Structure formats: C-alpha cells, structure tokens
C-alpha cells in the first residue's frame, strides 16, 4: 500500500497498533488524497460558535496559550498534547485553573489532527516542528496558531505560504506585538509622519543565560518520546542537556536568539519602517561567554539595507543583560523629525529637540528570563483573541503568515550571513540570496526520510 492510498481509518489503526514509530508520510498522503478528491476538511465556524482547541507543546509558551484560550468566551481546550508526559500534566494543571472540564491527554499529535471534533490547534513545539506540524494541521482542516518563528529555515516559510493558499485555513504567527493596542495605535501615526520620514530602526534583546555545559549520551527518559520529538530532524543519539530548552542553541532544531527573541523586535521594526525584503544583509558575533555545546551566537548583530533607502539592525546579547535605554528589549525608530521607542505595550515619542511629545505606559513589566509569557500577558491574550475571532469570521488576522514569514525569513538571512561569514546580496522580490549558490544551500535543511514537510 502506498502513501496516497492510506485513508484516515487506516491511519488511526496504524497509530493505535504500531505506535508512534510511523512517519508522517502516510498521513500526509491520505490528507492530500482527500483534498485532491475535493473533500473539504475545514469545518465552517460561525460568528458565535463554540470552538474546540488543542494545545500542542506545553513545556513553555504552550502554557501561555492555555492561559489565553481559557480566558476567551466560547472556547474550550479539549486536548493537551506533548511528547513529554510531564509537560502534559503541566498543561492539564494550567487548563483547570480556569476551565471546569479536564482536557484529554495525548502524546501523539497525529491523533489530534485526525480528530474532527477539534477546530483549532496551537503549536508551541521546538522550532524544527513548527512548519511541518502547521502544514499537517492545515491539511487536516484545522485552523492554526503557530509560535514564532513560524519556520526553522527560509524554505519552510515559503512552504507555509503555499499551504495557506492551498488549504484556506486561518493561520496566525505568535508575534504578539501585532495585537498590542499600543502598537496598533502608534505605528499608523509613525506611518503618517509622526516622526517625519523614517529611515533607521534598531532592535535589541539582552538576557543573562548561563552555560549549558557539554551533553553526555544518556538513556532516553521514560517521560519523553524522543523519536517523535525529533520528527523531521535527522536522527541523533539522545544527550542529557538538550530537552526541554537547550535545543534553541543547536542548528538542527533551533534558530538561536535572533529568532527566539529577535523576531518580536525586528517584526515591529519592519512594520514601522514599512519595508519587506532587503538588498543586503550582514552579521557579526559569536559564542563568547562560555565554551560549551551552544552552537548559535550568544552575541550577535545583524544589519539589513532596504531598497527604500532604509536600514535596520538587531543586537542580541544572550549572556549579558545590561539594558539599552533602561530596557532589556525594545525597538527604536529614527526619523527626520523625531524618534520613537517602542516596547510592546509602551511607547515614547521624542521630537528633534529630544522633548517627549507623546508617551504611553502600561502596567506590564517584561521579564526577558520568563520563557512562558515574556512578551506580556495582555498582548498574548489580545493576539490569541484576534486569532479566534478571525476563525469565527469577525476579524482579520493581525499577523498572518504572509507577514510573519517575511520578518522571520529576514532573520534567517541574518543567521545565514553569520554562518558563512560574509555579506549577502538579496533579490528584493523574494529575499533569495543572489549569486551565491553555496550560501543558498542553507536556505533549507536536511530532513529525516519520511518526515519531510510537503504541500
């Protein structure tokens, strides 16, 4: 039996008897076959309909998803899914703080996607799972909220765009500042000339992370399904300092601080400047603070030039938390008539004489060490609410994949420039790297056979 002939019933039978050793290839084939037959998988959801949600990944940001979803009327979390049984219990506990009905526990996301009663899924897995899982969820007719970065490499961002166009489901990236009332208020004013013509934006992130040491080969813990955790990534022996967080700093799974946190600031910067693809990208930095298994830079600068005559830069310091402008993270927008400091739910506007002409302060204090709700609870809830109301047809998405993938891919370009150690010249129509075939090899990654994302 080939992939395209596997139907949904056979998939469920396989997962029930063979367990999670089955790759995604058969399931993706069955969904693609249904779509080819014109069988609409997406359920139409009315303006006031109850929505059933599944949260996939509850060892960090997924707990914020739980908190937001259980705060919204007409939404019930029916399933908590994770390959880590301890994380499932965390998700259940968080859900029951605000919800009477206990969600079902699930360790295999494929059973979540096969369940027609589930309307939406939120994805807070490691980065290497974001795109493959989002595509599978769309193919299964689910509406998707996927954490930033929406992709682990530029190729996946392009796949996401194709999938959104093909499956026509609602897909939002977790760039919460796009739903911040403060940003929705001030950025249109910047576009309308509040600080004159904008030409430069600077974003930064500072933390005080410690060493991750050197991992040692170890037996896979009984609480972890490591095979499914690896999923689309080429198989590697288990080591004891990888899960649940330090995968962020390994190129096989994560994207470094630039996309782990820089996505937020540089998405705001790009939004405020009104730019898309750069003409050139450069990056400097390294792993300076410690000598350990950390592969991505702990100190990094990235610069982008745009055809509109505008420039952006990002400064990331993972292991030195000295603030900029008194803040651990933020974005400065420079214009011909003034300057704007944008900090999620806060902003300050100065004129050319450095006089404050406009200011908004929220009660939220952003803690860069908080990996669960570090972007601010108000923004989180507003962003998830925007997603849910878009599923109901009441609103338009604040950060659709068409916007999210551009910001993410620009940061991927920064990481590529750092990895090859040279400036990149880019095609301003799609962000592709020009005249550098060897560097374009980093546009995508190698996948474990049978786990390749497909649209």
C-alpha positions in Angstrom: 0.0 0.0 0.0 1.5 3.4 -1.0 1.1 6.7 0.9 -1.7 8.1 -1.3 -3.9 5.0 -0.7 -3.8 5.2 3.1 -7.1 6.5 4.4 -8.0 8.1 7.7 -9.3 4.8 9.2 -6.1 3.0 8.3 -4.0 5.9 9.8 -5.9 5.5 13.1 -5.4 1.8 13.1 -1.7 2.2 12.4 -1.2 4.7 15.2 -3.1 2.5 17.6 -1.2 -0.7 16.9 2.2 0.4 15.6 2.5 3.4 18.0 4.4 6.5 17.1 7.1 4.9 15.0 5.0 5.6 11.9 6.3 8.6 10.0 4.1 11.4 8.8 4.4 10.5 5.2 1.4 8.2 5.2 -0.8 10.6 7.0 0.1 13.5 4.8 -0.5 11.3 1.7 -4.0 10.5 3.0 -4.9 14.1 3.6 -3.5 15.2 0.2 -5.6 12.5 -1.5 -8.8 13.7 0.2 -8.1 17.3 -0.9 -7.5 16.1 -4.5 -10.9 14.5 -4.4 -12.4 17.8 -3.4 -13.4 16.7 0.1 -13.4 19.9 2.2 -11.8 19.1 5.6 -12.2 22.5 7.2 -15.3 22.9 9.3 -17.1 26.2 8.8 -17.3 28.1 12.2 -19.9 30.7 12.8 -19.6 34.1 14.4 -20.8 32.8 17.8 -19.9 29.1 17.6 -18.1 27.3 20.4 -14.6 26.4 19.4 -12.7 23.3 20.5 -9.0 23.7 20.8 -5.9 21.5 21.2 -2.6 22.9 22.5 0.4 21.0 21.2 3.6 21.6 23.2 3.2 22.7 26.9 6.7 22.9 28.2 6.9 26.6 27.8 5.0 29.0 25.6 2.2 26.5 25.3 1.2 27.3 28.9 0.6 30.9 27.8 -1.6 29.6 25.0 -3.6 27.7 27.6 -3.9 30.8 29.8 -5.1 32.8 26.8 -7.6 30.3 25.4 -9.2 29.6 28.8 -9.7 33.4 29.2 -11.8 33.7 26.0 -15.6 33.1 25.8 -16.8 30.2 23.8 -13.5 28.4 23.7 -12.8 25.0 25.3 -9.4 23.3 25.4 -10.3 19.7 24.7 -6.8 18.2 24.3 -3.4 18.8 25.7 -0.6 17.2 23.5 3.1 16.8 24.1 5.8 14.1 23.7 6.8 14.8 27.3 4.3 13.3 29.8 5.4 15.8 32.4 4.5 18.7 30.1 1.1 17.2 29.5 0.4 17.3 33.3 1.6 21.0 33.3 -0.9 21.8 30.6 -3.7 20.0 32.3 -3.0 21.8 35.6 -2.9 25.2 33.8 -6.1 24.5 32.0 -8.0 23.5 35.1 -7.2 26.9 36.7 -9.9 28.5 34.6 -11.8 25.6 32.9 -14.1 23.1 34.5 -13.8 20.2 32.0 -10.4 18.5 32.0 -8.8 18.1 28.6 -7.8 14.8 27.2 -4.2 13.8 27.4 -2.4 12.9 24.1 1.2 12.1 23.3 0.8 11.8 19.5 -0.1 14.9 17.5 -1.4 12.7 14.6 -4.3 11.6 16.7 -5.1 15.2 17.4 -5.2 16.1 13.7 -7.3 13.0 12.9 -10.0 14.1 15.4 -12.7 16.0 13.5 -14.1 17.5 16.7 -11.1 19.7 17.1 -11.4 23.1 15.4 -8.1 24.8 16.1 -4.6 23.8 17.2 -1.9 26.0 18.8 1.7 25.0 18.3 4.4 25.7 20.8 6.8 22.9 20.0 10.6 23.2 19.3 11.2 25.3 16.1 12.0 22.3 13.9 8.4 21.2 14.3 6.6 24.5 13.6 6.3 24.3 9.9 5.8 20.5 9.4 3.1 20.4 12.1 1.4 23.6 10.9 1.2 22.2 7.3 -0.2 18.8 8.6 -2.7 20.7 10.7 -3.9 22.8 7.8 -4.2 19.7 5.6 -6.3 18.2 8.3 -8.7 21.2 8.2 -7.5 22.8 11.4 -7.1 26.5 12.0 -3.6 27.1 13.3 -1.9 29.4 15.8 1.9 28.8 15.5 4.5 30.3 17.7 7.3 32.4 16.3 9.5 31.7 14.5 6.9 30.1 12.1 9.8 28.3 10.3 13.1 26.7 11.1 14.6 27.8 7.8 13.6 30.1 4.8 12.4 27.2 2.6 9.8 26.3 5.3 8.4 29.9 5.3 7.7 29.5 1.6 6.1 26.2 2.2 3.8 27.8 4.8 2.7 30.4 2.3 1.8 27.7 -0.2 -0.1 25.7 2.4 -2.2 28.7 3.5 -3.1 29.4 -0.1 -3.9 25.7 -0.8 -5.9 24.8 2.3 -7.5 28.2 3.0 -7.5 27.8 6.8 -6.8 30.6 9.3 -3.1 30.7 10.3 -1.6 33.2 12.8 2.0 33.5 13.9 2.7 34.4 17.5 4.0 37.9 17.0 2.0 39.4 19.9 3.1 43.0 19.4 1.0 43.0 16.2 -2.1 42.9 18.5 -0.8 45.3 21.1 -3.2 48.2 21.5 -0.2 50.5 21.9 1.5 49.3 18.7 -1.8 49.4 16.8 -2.2 53.0 18.0 1.3 54.4 17.4 2.6 52.6 14.2 -0.1 54.1 11.9 0.9 57.5 13.4 4.5 56.8 12.5 3.4 55.8 9.0 1.6 59.1 8.8 4.7 61.2 9.6 4.7 61.5 13.4 8.5 61.5 13.4 9.0 62.5 9.8 10.4 60.2 7.2 11.7 57.0 8.9 15.0 55.7 7.8 16.6 53.5 10.6 15.3 51.0 13.2 17.3 49.4 15.9 16.1 46.4 18.0 17.8 44.6 20.9 17.4 41.8 23.4 19.5 41.2 26.5 19.5 38.3 28.9 21.8 36.6 31.4 21.7 33.0 30.3 24.3 30.6 31.8 26.3 27.8 30.3 24.5 24.7 29.0 27.7 22.6 29.5 28.6 19.6 27.5 25.9 17.0 27.0 26.6 13.3 27.6 25.0 10.4 25.9 22.2 9.1 28.1 19.2 6.7 28.0 16.0 8.4 26.7 14.0 9.3 29.8 10.8 7.3 30.3 8.8 10.6 30.2 10.0 11.5 26.7 9.1 10.1 23.2 12.4 11.1 21.6 11.5 9.6 18.3 8.5 11.9 17.9 10.4 14.8 19.5 13.0 14.6 16.7 10.3 14.2 14.0 11.6 15.9 10.8 15.2 16.3 12.1 17.8 13.8 11.1 18.3 11.2 13.9 20.8 11.9 16.6 21.6 10.0 19.8 19.9 11.4 22.9 22.1 13.7 25.1 21.2 14.9 28.6 21.4 18.7 28.0 19.1 19.1 25.0 15.5 18.8 26.3 13.4 20.8 27.2 15.1 24.1 26.3 18.6 24.0 25.1 17.7 22.8 21.6 17.2 26.6 20.9 21.0 26.9 20.6 21.5 23.9 18.2 21.2 24.4 14.5 19.5 21.0 13.9 16.5 22.1 16.0 16.6 25.8 16.9 17.3 29.2 15.3 19.3 31.0 18.0 18.4 34.1 19.9 17.9 36.0 16.7 14.6 34.2 16.0 13.9 33.1 19.6 13.5 36.7 20.7 14.7 39.0 17.9 11.6 38.1 15.9 9.5 40.3 18.1 11.6 43.4 18.0 12.5 43.2 14.3 9.0 42.4 13.2 8.0 45.7 14.9 10.9 47.4 13.2 10.0 46.2 9.8 6.3 47.1 10.4 7.2 50.6 11.5 9.6 51.2 8.6 7.2 49.7 6.0 9.8 47.5 4.3 9.8 43.9 3.1 12.9 42.3 1.5 16.5 43.7 1.9 19.1 44.4 -0.7 21.9 43.2 1.6 22.4 41.5 4.9 25.4 41.1 7.2 26.0 39.7 10.6 28.8 39.6 13.2 29.2 37.9 16.6 30.0 34.5 18.2 29.7 32.3 21.2 31.8 34.3 23.6 30.5 33.9 27.1 31.1 30.1 27.6 32.7 27.2 25.8 30.0 24.5 25.7 27.5 22.9 23.3 25.9 26.2 22.4 26.3 26.5 18.5 24.4 29.7 17.7 25.8 33.1 18.6 25.3 34.3 22.2 26.3 37.8 21.0 25.1 38.9 17.5 24.5 41.9 15.4 22.5 41.8 12.2 22.1 44.6 9.7 19.7 44.9 6.8 19.6 47.6 4.0 16.4 48.0 2.0 15.7 49.5 -1.4 13.5 52.2 0.1 16.7 53.8 1.5 16.1 52.4 5.0 18.2 50.3 7.4 17.5 48.0 10.3 19.9 46.5 12.9 19.5 44.0 15.7 21.7 43.5 18.8 21.3 40.3 20.7 23.2 39.6 24.0 22.1 36.3 25.5 24.7 36.3 28.3 25.0 40.0 29.3 21.8 41.7 30.4 23.0 45.3 30.6 20.0 47.3 29.3 19.6 49.6 26.4 17.6 52.8 27.1 17.0 51.2 30.5 15.2 48.2 28.9 16.1 44.6 28.3 14.4 44.6 25.0 12.8 47.2 22.6 12.8 48.9 19.3 13.9 52.4 18.4 12.6 54.0 15.2 14.6 57.1 13.9 13.0 59.7 11.6 13.8 63.1 10.2 11.6 64.8 12.8 12.0 62.7 15.9 12.5 59.2 17.4 10.2 56.5 18.7 10.9 53.9 21.4 8.5 51.0 21.1 8.4 48.4 23.8 5.4 46.2 23.3 2.6 47.8 25.4 4.6 51.0 25.9 6.0 53.8 23.7 7.8 57.2 24.0 8.0 59.7 21.1 10.6 62.4 21.2 10.9 65.4 18.8 14.2 66.6 17.2 15.0 68.6 20.4 14.7 65.4 22.5 11.5 66.6 24.1 8.8 63.9 24.9 5.8 64.8 22.8 3.8 61.5 23.3 4.0 58.7 25.8 2.1 55.6 26.8 2.9 53.4 29.8 1.2 50.1 30.5 1.3 48.1 33.8 3.1 45.2 32.1 6.7 44.7 33.1 8.5 42.5 30.6 10.9 39.9 32.1 13.3 38.6 29.5 14.0 35.4 31.6 10.3 34.4 31.5 10.1 31.9 28.7 6.4 31.4 29.2 4.8 34.8 29.0 7.8 37.0 28.3 6.0 39.0 25.6 3.4 40.3 28.1 0.1 38.7 29.1 -2.1 41.5 27.7 -0.5 41.2 24.3 -0.7 37.4 24.4 -4.4 37.4 25.1 -5.2 40.1 22.5 -3.3 38.1 19.9 -4.9 34.8 20.6 -8.3 36.5 20.8 -7.6 38.1 17.3 -6.9 34.6 16.0 -10.1 33.1 17.5 -12.2 35.9 16.2 -10.6 35.6 12.8 -11.6 31.9 12.8 -15.2 33.0 13.6 -15.0 35.5 10.7 -15.4 38.5 13.0 -11.9 40.0 12.5 -8.9 39.9 10.2 -5.6 38.4 11.4 -3.1 40.8 12.8 -0.1 38.6 11.9 -1.0 36.3 9.0 1.8 34.1 7.7 2.2 36.4 4.7 3.6 39.0 7.2 5.1 36.7 9.7 7.2 34.7 7.3 8.8 37.8 5.9 10.0 39.0 9.3 11.2 35.5 10.2 13.0 35.0 6.8 14.8 38.3 7.2 16.3 37.0 10.5 17.1 33.6 8.8 19.1 35.6 6.3 21.0 37.2 9.2 21.8 33.8 10.6 22.9 32.6 7.2 25.2 35.6 6.8 26.7 34.8 10.2 27.2 31.1 9.4 29.0 31.7 6.1 30.9 34.8 7.4 30.1 37.2 4.6 27.6 39.8 3.4 24.6 38.6 1.4 23.1 40.3 -1.6 19.4 39.6 -1.9 16.6 39.6 -4.5 14.2 42.3 -3.3 11.2 40.4 -4.9 11.5 37.3 -2.7 14.5 37.6 -0.3 16.5 34.9 -2.1 20.3 35.2 -1.9 21.9 36.3 -5.2 24.9 35.0 -7.0 25.9 32.7 -4.1 24.9 29.1 -4.8 26.9 27.7 -1.8 25.1 30.0 0.6 21.7 29.2 -0.8 22.3 25.7 0.4 21.4 27.0 3.8 18.0 28.1 2.5 16.7 24.7 3.6 17.7 21.9 5.9 18.1 18.1 5.6 15.1 16.1 6.8 14.7 12.6 8.2 13.4 10.4 5.4 9.6 10.1 5.6 9.2 13.3 7.7 9.8 15.9 5.0 7.2 18.8 5.0 5.2 18.8 1.8 2.3 20.9 0.4 
